[in-house]
């Protein structure tokens, strides 16, 4: 069982607010300031106040231009500054999303996206399904919640350079991350989302095994039914030692590999 230890952080399991201290404060530019600075300040204030929630898309440049009675170029200039600060993330073909900002620390706990992306590979995540389910006795004990507490269940297909490499099923207690079901996981990883909530992963316990893939899972991973795969069961904990996620991933043998850091 691998133990990956990260950094400590303050706890605030709520997607409704952004920690304004993470960003450079923008003073009120005043009525005589350039229009793009006025709009930038207005967007930042909406983010800090929770009008635009972390992980959600802000209105399009066209919509903001109409609201502020200006041009899309002016709106784009306003957003550019927030992108540089890390408050907004642009996604090609999807729009602009409220992001977490830069976070200090050198956590060694990382998810699929950051691990694969570190090798300069093209990483993508496709959401296959999402739903709510009761915790039941097993997960109630794991997450220290009641048996009827809602868990957010999300199933994803991870790909590298266009080829599927792993299937992942994740369960998350909604009580720890209100609003998490509205986050677009094709834009933000779950680990990023936990950090935006002020509850980053500090430690993960992992259990490895080898299993034969079902016909359904093999089809999604583009291998033959019955092919061997590396299974990885992972429980992630916050800095207070509370379990915040249970994940189960399957990786075909041809893509399988495991690096242990200590």
N, C-alpha and C positions, 0 to 999 in steps of 0.2 A: 504494500500500500504506500503510495507516494504522498508526501506532505510538502506542499509548496507554500512558503511563508511570505506574506506581503507586508504592506505598511499599515499602520494604524490610521484611523480617521474618525471624525465625529459622526454621530448617527442622526439621520433625519429621513425616515422612510416616507417621503411625500414628494410626488412629482408636480405639486401645484406651485412651487416657488423655486426660484433660482437664487443661489447665494451670490448676492451682488458684490461681495468682497472679492470674488474671484476675478472681477473685471475692472478695467480702468474706468473710473467714474467719468461720465460725460457731464460737464456743467450745463446748466440751461443756456443754450446758445443765444436766446433772445430773438426778438422779432427782426433785428437787422442782420442776423447771421445768414450765411449762405443757406439756401433752401435745403440742400442735401444734409447739412448738419442738424437742421431743425427736425427733419424726418428721421435721421439716425437716432437722435435723442428720444423721439416719440416711440420708435420701435423698441429701443433699449428699455424704456420705462415700462412698456407693455410686457416685456419678457420678465423683468424683475418683479412686476406686480402680479404675474401669473395669468395675464390675459392670453399670452401665447405660451403654452405649456412646454416644458422640456420634452424633446422627442417628437413634437408635433410640427407640421408645416405652417409657416406663416403665409398670409395672403400673397398671391402672385404679384409680380412687378406691375402688371396691368391693373390689378385691383387696387394696389397701393397708389399708383399714379392717379387713378380716378378719384380715390379718397382724398388725396392731398392736392388735387388739381395741379398736377405737374407732369413731367415726362417720365417715361420708363428709364431713360438714361440717368436722370436725377435720382430716382429711386435706387437704381443699381449702384450709384456712387455712395448712397447712404448705407446700403447693405454691405458694401465692400469693407467698410471700416469695422463692422461687427463680425465679418468673416475673419478679418485679420486678428481680432481679439479672441476668436474662438467661441463667440456667443452664437454665431449662425454658421451652419454648414450647408454649402451648396451641393446638390446632387444632380448630375447631368440627367436631363429628361424628366426629373421629378419635382424640382423646385428647391426652396430654401427651408431648412429645418432649424429649430431651436436646439443648440448643442450645449455641452456641459462646460466648455471653456477648458483651458489648460489646467492640469492638476499636478501638483508637485509630488515627488516620491518616485521610487524605482521598484514598484511592485513586481515580483517574479511570478505572480499568478496571472495567467493570460488565457484568453479564449481562442477559438478557431481563427477568427479574422486576423487578430494581431499576430498570431504565431505563423500562419501561412503568409500573411502580407509582409512579414519581416524578410521573407525569402524573395521579395520582389515578384510575387506571383499574383495573377489576376484572381481575386477572391470574390465570390458571390454567395448569397444566402437566399434560398427560396422558401417561403413559408408554405408548408403543405396543409396545415390545419391549426386551428386554435379553438379552445373551448374552456368552459369553467366546469369544475367537478368538485365534489366534497372531498375533504382530506381522507376520511375513513380512518380506521384505527392505526394502520401502519404509518401513514404520513403525519397523522396528528401527533404521534409520539416523536417522529423525526423533527418536525418543525415546532413542537411545543405549542400546538393550537388545538382547538376543539375538533371533534370528528366531522362536524358539519361546516367547518371553516372552508371558504372557497379557495381552491387552488387554480391558478392559471396554467393550463396545459398547452404547450406549443410544440409542434413537430416541424422540423426544418430539414432541408436538403442542402448540404454545403458542397460547393464546387470550387475547383481551382483550375484556372485557364479553360473554363467551359466544361470541364469533365467532373461529374459527381464523385466525391471522395468519401462522404460520410453522411449518415442519417442521425439525427439527434432529437430525442424526446425530452422535454424539460418541464418540470413542475415547480411553481413558485407560489408562495403564500401571498395572496392579494392584500392581506391586512398589513404586510410589511411594505408594499409598494403600490399604494392606491393610484389607479390610472395607468398601470403598466400595460394593460391590454390594448391601449390606444397608441403605443409606441410602434413605429414601423421598423421591424427587425431587419429589413433589407437596407436600412440606412444606419441604424445604431445596433451594435451588439448588445446582448443582454448584460454583459459585464459593464459596458459603458452606461447602460440604463441604471444599473444598481448604483454606480458611482454618481450619476446625476441625482439620484435619490438621497445621496449622502450616506449610503450604506455599501461601500465597495467590498469586494471579495478580498479577505485577508488570508484565507487558508482554504485549501481544497484537499479532500481525501478521495483517493481514486482506487478502484479495484479493477484489475484487468482479467480478461478471460478470452477464450476462443470459442466461437459458435458457428453453426451452419446457418446461412441466410435463407429465410423463407422466400417463396416465389415472388411475393409482393415487394419485399425489401430488395431482393436481387434485381428486380425489374427497374426500380428507381435508381439503383447504383450501377446499372448496365453491366451486370455480371451474370453468370449462370446460376440458376436456383441450386441451393445446397452448397454454394461456394463458401469457403471459410472466411471469417471476418474477425477482426479484433474488436471485442466489446469493452467499453470503458464506462463503468458506473462511477459517477462523481457526485459528492456532496460538498457544496461550497458554503463557507462560513464567513460571517462578518467579523470585525475586530473584537466584538464582545463574545465571540465563540458560539453565536446562534446560527443554526442552519438556515440558509436563505434560498437554497436551490438544490434540487435533485435532478441530475441529468444522466441520460443513458444514450451512448453513441455507438454506432456500428460503422466500422471502417473495413472495406474489403482487404484481403491479405496483400493484394498487389499494391495497395496504397498504404498499408499498415506500417507503423513504426512508432517507437516510443522513446523519448529522451527524458532521462531523470536528472534533475538538477538539485544539488544540496549545498 
